[in-house]
Amino acid sequence: MPKRTPPLFPKTVAILKEFGENIRMARLRRDVTAKLTSERAGISVVTLTQIEKGSPSVSLGNYIQVLVTLGLERDILKVAADDELGHKLQDLGLKTRRRASKKGEE
């Protein structure tokens, strides 16, 4: 039975496409072939192509492995590093939950 990808919001699809395109452009700027990049990342050329298209069905681990191959692994650490909204909420002293409550609990 094939994996089913949950439906995504259009904004999510656009972000993934841009992310994939950014990875593709980084590879091309480095003048590295898709074959060599996929070999170094330990994935198939087909998977790399899917990554560069922003496919949601490719695991995050594979995306990161390609970033490592291109020397861009530190960029992933920038995600949510400057959480402006979170800092504002924290500064206001609002109660924030560590995790979502279970169904039926308040």
Secondary structure as UniProt FT lines:
FT   HELIX           10..29
FT   TURN            30..31
FT   HELIX           34..41
FT   HELIX           45..53
FT   TURN            56..57
FT   HELIX           60..69
FT   TURN            70..71
FT   HELIX           73..78
FT   TURN            79..82
FT   HELIX           84..92
FT   TURN            103..104
//
